């Protein structure tokens, strides 16, 4: 595909502005992971929930993770303040305002109902609160927002089936299902039957694979679960045959650089393999994962990664296009957004 602009004309000092202002989609963002300490404390006070931190500062200082599990422990503690439909609305609305400021035109937000239903919060409370924020985001912010229900992989497939049944009355309010939480020791095939059922229901399918887990988990997600998108997937680079498969089949990877850094998947951002994935022809995208915990929303992921790796304006253009191509929006909507990407790069002087 010919470029709509001259990459050489965009110098390094202009890259941060280009990355911040370019139209983009975000395809890997856990809405519970957008809970900032200030909102956690506000909701705890509103709902009379006790949390084991004396202040916003103490809570923020606890965000020092050594691996995925140490993050998940504090993530679930933070989610305990969410009790009412308005709580879920307020959490999603706070993120969607940030997304709009980052020039996100489409977001497909993950949510973890088991985190809440196990605490006695109803599926209706969770889904309707989040959905109401999505509706308002379209009308008030110009952000096209959709929901993807995630199953917690450290729980049983039976629990996932129960969660799916609870969610079916609200089938029209979410577009797909995913698989998240502790990856190692919980291979995708553990959830083969529930994903087959979701496929029968016409839901889009995605799964976390190849973050801390091996390339074999990515193969299983593709061949057993039959997912359309791989969340993370950075370990795929260790398997040449898998890389060829991902490129040939145009399987999007929803890469989360600052998350990878915070959870020690890479020792520093300069060693991140995003550029290698792009140069190998993969449909890699940039996303924020759990932005309140991992040091930044989507624009911070772009600007810090590009600063550390020296990726080019052409890489930025490809990532912006990939984000919309990898979305589950309609073909017509994707075409409009891709035209906006091209126009933005062509007009960036």
LOKOL-896243 format. One record per residue (C-alpha): residue number from 1; x negated, y negated, z negated. Coordinates in steps of 0.05 Angstrom, whole numbers. Each point is the difference from the previous one (the first is absolute). Last residue first. Example, Ala and Ser with C-alpha at 12.3 -4.5 7.8 and 13.67 -1.06 7.14 Angstrom:
2
> 2 -273 21 -143
> 1 27 69 -13
//
This chain:
349
> 349 -61 -388 -173
> 348 51 55 -14
> 347 51 -4 56
> 346 -18 66 34
> 345 -5 34 -68
> 344 69 -25 -22
> 343 32 14 67
> 342 -26 72 -1
> 341 26 12 -70
> 340 67 -32 17
> 339 7 45 61
> 338 -13 59 -45
> 337 56 -25 -46
> 336 51 -4 56
> 335 -19 69 26
> 334 5 30 -69
> 333 70 -27 -8
> 332 22 29 66
> 331 -31 68 -16
> 330 38 2 -65
> 329 -37 -2 -66
> 328 -35 62 -27
> 327 -68 -35 -2
> 326 -64 27 30
> 325 5 -45 62
> 324 10 -60 -46
> 323 -61 14 -43
> 322 -41 23 60
> 321 9 -68 34
> 320 -27 -37 -61
> 319 -57 50 -7
> 318 -19 -6 74
> 317 0 -76 -4
> 316 -43 2 -62
> 315 -49 49 32
> 314 -6 -47 60
> 313 -14 -57 -49
> 312 -58 40 -25
> 311 -17 44 -61
> 310 -60 -24 -39
> 309 8 52 -54
> 308 2 -40 -65
> 307 33 -63 27
> 306 50 41 41
> 305 19 41 -61
> 304 8 -60 -45
> 303 43 -38 49
> 302 45 57 20
> 301 12 30 -68
> 300 10 -70 -28
> 299 52 -12 54
> 298 38 63 -20
> 297 6 -15 -74
> 296 -58 1 -47
> 295 -41 29 -56
> 294 21 72 -8
> 293 51 -3 -56
> 292 49 -53 24
> 291 -11 22 72
> 290 19 73 -7
> 289 -10 25 72
> 288 -24 -65 34
> 287 1 18 74
> 286 -46 0 61
> 285 17 43 61
> 284 -36 56 38
> 283 28 25 66
> 282 -62 41 15
> 281 -43 -13 61
> 280 -67 21 -28
> 279 -19 -74 -4
> 278 59 -12 -46
> 277 -18 57 -47
> 276 -73 -22 0
> 275 20 -71 -17
> 274 43 23 -59
> 273 -57 43 -27
> 272 -14 -40 -64
> 271 -74 -5 -16
> 270 -1 -77 -5
> 269 61 6 -46
> 268 -41 32 -56
> 267 -8 69 -32
> 266 56 29 43
> 265 56 44 -28
> 264 -17 -35 -66
> 263 73 -13 -20
> 262 -10 -76 3
> 261 -36 5 67
> 260 51 45 33
> 259 56 -44 -27
> 258 -36 -61 29
> 257 -3 35 68
> 256 71 27 7
> 255 6 39 65
> 254 68 18 29
> 253 -22 50 54
> 252 45 2 62
> 251 3 65 40
> 250 -13 -17 73
> 249 2 74 20
> 248 -68 -3 35
> 247 -33 -43 -53
> 246 25 41 -59
> 245 -19 65 35
> 244 -69 -24 19
> 243 -13 -22 -72
> 242 25 68 -24
> 241 -49 36 45
> 240 -57 -43 -25
> 239 15 14 -73
> 238 -36 -44 -52
> 237 33 -62 30
> 236 67 26 -25
> 235 -21 -21 -70
> 234 29 -69 14
> 233 71 28 8
> 232 33 -55 -42
> 231 74 14 13
> 230 7 45 61
> 229 58 -15 47
> 228 51 41 39
> 227 1 57 -49
> 226 10 72 23
> 225 0 27 -72
> 224 -38 63 20
> 223 -41 -22 61
> 222 -12 -74 -14
> 221 -2 -1 -76
> 220 -38 66 1
> 219 -53 -28 47
> 218 -7 -61 -44
> 217 -7 44 -62
> 216 -55 39 35
> 215 -38 -66 9
> 214 -13 3 -75
> 213 36 -36 -57
> 212 -23 -66 -30
> 211 34 -41 53
> 210 10 54 53
> 209 75 6 -6
> 208 57 -44 -23
> 207 62 21 39
> 206 49 -27 52
> 205 66 25 28
> 204 56 -40 33
> 203 69 25 -20
> 202 45 35 50
> 201 35 44 -52
> 200 -31 63 31
> 199 -69 -33 -11
> 198 18 -11 -73
> 197 17 74 -7
> 196 -67 20 31
> 195 -34 -49 -48
> 194 34 35 -58
> 193 -22 68 24
> 192 -74 -17 12
> 191 -11 -36 -66
> 190 -58 42 -28
> 189 -26 -1 71
> 188 -25 -70 -12
> 187 -55 22 -48
> 186 6 -16 -75
> 185 -67 16 -31
> 184 -29 -67 18
> 183 54 -50 22
> 182 27 -30 -65
> 181 57 -46 20
> 180 32 -4 69
> 179 43 36 51
> 178 46 -38 48
> 177 72 -4 22
> 176 36 -41 52
> 175 45 -56 21
> 174 34 -21 -65
> 173 67 -34 -13
> 172 43 42 46
> 171 -14 63 -41
> 170 29 -32 -63
> 169 46 59 -18
> 168 -60 44 20
> 167 -45 -27 -55
> 166 21 46 -57
> 165 -6 60 47
> 164 -70 -22 20
> 163 -21 -7 -72
> 162 25 70 -16
> 161 -39 27 60
> 160 -63 -37 -25
> 159 9 30 -69
> 158 3 69 31
> 157 -63 -16 39
> 156 -33 -8 -68
> 155 -33 -62 -29
> 154 -73 -21 13
> 153 22 -16 71
> 152 46 -57 -20
> 151 51 -6 57
> 150 3 -67 36
> 149 61 -36 26
> 148 -16 -47 58
> 147 35 -68 1
> 146 6 -53 55
> 145 -17 -74 5
> 144 4 -47 60
> 143 -28 -65 -28
> 142 32 -64 25
> 141 -3 -29 -70
> 140 73 -18 -16
> 139 43 47 41
> 138 -48 58 9
> 137 -27 -6 -71
> 136 71 -3 -28
> 135 17 68 30
> 134 -65 30 -24
> 133 13 -27 -71
> 132 69 32 0
> 131 -32 66 21
> 130 -47 0 -59
> 129 55 -10 -51
> 128 46 48 36
> 127 -53 55 2
> 126 -22 -2 -73
> 125 68 -11 -33
> 124 33 53 44
> 123 -54 51 -16
> 122 18 -8 -73
> 121 -50 -19 -54
> 120 -5 55 -53
> 119 -75 -1 -8
> 118 -9 60 47
> 117 43 -40 50
> 116 -52 -55 -1
> 115 -67 31 19
> 114 41 51 40
> 113 25 -58 44
> 112 -69 -17 27
> 111 5 -56 51
> 110 -39 -12 64
> 109 10 -64 39
> 108 2 -5 75
> 107 -18 -72 15
> 106 11 -39 64
> 105 -16 -73 16
> 104 -59 -7 -49
> 103 -28 -70 9
> 102 -36 2 -68
> 101 49 -51 -29
> 100 57 46 21
> 99 -33 59 -35
> 98 -8 -40 -64
> 97 74 -17 1
> 96 15 73 14
> 95 -41 21 -61
> 94 37 -45 -48
> 93 67 21 31
> 92 -17 74 -10
> 91 -14 -9 -74
> 90 60 -46 -11
> 89 47 49 36
> 88 -25 58 -41
> 87 10 -38 -65
> 86 69 -24 24
> 85 23 72 10
> 84 -19 12 -73
> 83 -53 40 -37
> 82 -70 -15 24
> 81 -45 -11 -60
> 80 -26 72 3
> 79 -32 -14 68
> 78 -61 -29 -35
> 77 -13 64 -38
> 76 5 40 65
> 75 -53 -43 33
> 74 -45 4 -62
> 73 -5 76 6
> 72 -1 -2 76
> 71 -64 -42 0
> 70 -38 50 -44
> 69 26 55 46
> 68 -25 -32 65
> 67 -71 -10 -25
> 66 -45 -43 -42
> 65 51 -55 -13
> 64 -10 -67 -34
> 63 68 -34 -2
> 62 -1 -4 -76
> 61 -25 -72 5
> 60 67 -18 32
> 59 37 27 -60
> 58 -42 -37 -50
> 57 7 -64 40
> 56 76 6 4
> 55 1 8 -75
> 54 6 49 -59
> 53 0 64 40
> 52 32 66 -19
> 51 69 -16 30
> 50 65 -6 -40
> 49 64 -8 41
> 48 52 -50 -23
> 47 29 -7 70
> 46 -14 -74 12
> 45 -65 3 -38
> 44 -25 60 38
> 43 23 -32 65
> 42 -40 -63 -14
> 41 -61 40 -22
> 40 0 43 62
> 39 13 -62 42
> 38 -63 -34 -27
> 37 -40 64 7
> 36 16 3 75
> 35 45 56 23
> 34 -21 12 73
> 33 -16 73 -14
> 32 73 15 -13
> 31 12 -22 72
> 30 -50 50 26
> 29 -29 -31 63
> 28 -21 38 62
> 27 30 -24 65
> 26 -13 -75 0
> 25 14 -34 66
> 24 -40 -58 28
> 23 4 -68 33
> 22 -68 -36 -1
> 21 -7 -57 -50
> 20 -44 30 -54
> 19 -45 39 47
> 18 -11 -59 47
> 17 -15 -46 -58
> 16 -50 49 -29
> 15 -32 10 68
> 14 -14 -74 15
> 13 -70 0 -31
> 12 -18 62 39
> 11 10 -34 67
> 10 60 11 45
> 9 -21 -13 72
> 8 -35 67 5
> 7 67 35 -9
> 6 26 -31 65
> 5 76 4 0
> 4 58 41 27
> 3 -44 62 1
> 2 10 50 57
> 1 27 68 -19
//
